[in-house]
Amino acid sequence: MIEVTITRKDSGNIHSFEISGHAFFANRGKDIVCAGVSAVSIGAINAVHALTGVTPEISHGEGFLRCVLPDLQEDMNEKVQLLIEGMVVSLQTIEEDYGKYIQITFKKQEVE
């Protein structure tokens, strides 16, 4: 199962997200759930960088992606948040159709 954790600040803004695991919906290379989650998450990070110039802190490996957003001025933060919230909506759409293979959890950042 793919586990997605979205961490929000007390303000409600997204601080970070982490994606780990494999869906095992189909054989490697034919797994549309893994492909969808990868495309949505990497696409969001690429959109943040290309459209705002902001480079989040990224850690990744086999079946793992973590993205931490930097502290930003309010106007830039609004743009970055909108792009990342779009990613969350897309991941929730995948979860609605393939909930057996992906689970999204929301939590609050412990220290702000």
WOZIJO-V986433 format. One line per field, one symbol per residue. phi: phi as a letter, one per 40 degrees, with the letter a starting at -180 (. if undefined). psi: psi as a letter, one per 30 degrees, with the letter a starting at -180 (. if undefined). burial: I if it has 24 or more other ideal C-beta (glycine too) atoms within 12 Angstrom, else O. A space follows every 50 residues. Layout:
BEGIN
phi = ???
psi = ???
burial = ???
END
This chain:
BEGIN
phi = .cbbbbbbcdcgcccaabbagbcfcacdgbcccccccccccccccccdcc cbgcbccbbaacgaabbbcccbcdcccccccccccccccccccccdcbdc babbbbacccbb
psi = kkkkkkkllfffkkellkklakehellkfgjfeeeeeeeeeeeeeeeeee fffkjlkkklajgkkkkkklklleeeeeeeeeeeeeeeeeeeeeeefhff fkkkkklkkek.
burial = OIIIIIIIOOOOIIIIIIIIIOIOIOOOOOOOIIOIIIOIIIOIIOIIOO OIOIOIOIOOOOOOIIIIIOOOOOOOIOOIIOIIIOIIOIIIOIIOOIOO IIIIOOOOOOOO
END
